[in-house]
Amino acid sequence: MDLKEIVTVSGQPGLFRFISEGKNLLIVESLESGQRMPVHQNSRVSSLEEIAVFTHTEDKPLKEILVEVYTKNEGKPLSDPKKLTSEQIKATFEELVPDYDKDRVYVSDMKKLILWYNLLIQWGKLDWSLPAEEENQPTSEQESGEKDQES
């Protein structure tokens, strides 16, 4: 799953795909509408790759959470958080990230994560596997090196 090109823009709802970079601005495209817009340098832009959720042990990357949610829900969207109460959102989030830090993760953060997940499912252009799975498999060079050592 590559979330480097998916960004959030301060003051703008939804998620955007990075298109290009110009002088003092970025060009992004809304995942919902497909409309392109400039983002000026005074706006805060964050890649989903950089975002993590506070937990009691260590911060958990958003990428891992999204993949776990995708796996648990068999690729189906979650309930629309706009139609849920705060207690229902908390209960849903606790199922998704049981060890989240209840003091530092707010309902608004939980709501955003659920909205983002649903939007990414709707967009449908992501590979929902983690690269760590590929890293654990030996490369062809490693395999040939192991075969040489066995000989």
C-alpha positions, 0 to 999 in steps of 0.5 A, a space after each residue: 500500500 503506497 500512501 505517499 501520494 495521498 495527502 490531507 490539506 488543512 482547511 479542506 475536507 477529504 483526501 487528495 492525490 498529489 499531482 505535481 509541484 510548482 513554484 510555491 504551490 502543489 497541485 492536488 486532485 480530490 479523491 471524491 470529485 476528481 477536481 484539481 486545485 492548487 495548494 499554496 505554501 501557507 497550507 499545511 499538507 500531510 501525507 497519509 504515510 506520515 500519520 500515526 495513531 497514539 497507542 499505549 505502547 508506540 505510535 501505530 502508522 496509519 498504513 498498518 491500521 488501514 490494512 488491518 481494517 481492510 482485512 477485518 472488514 473484508 474490503 467493505 466500508 465502515 458505517 458512515 461516522 456522520 450517522 453515528 453517535 460519539 459513543 458508537 464511533 468510540 466503540 467502532 474505533 476501539 474494535 479497530 485499534 484496541 490499544 489506542 490512547 484514550 487521552 490523546 485520540 479524540 472522537 474527531 480523529 477517529 471520525 477522520 480515520 473512518 472517513 478516510 478509510 471509506 474514501 480510500 475504499 471508494 477510490 479503489 486504486 490502492 493495493 491493500 497489502 503491506 510492503 513488510 510482507 514482501 520484505 520478509 520474503 527472501 529476494 532472488 539474490 538472497 535465495 541464490 546466496 543461500 543455495 551457494 552456501 549450502 553447496 
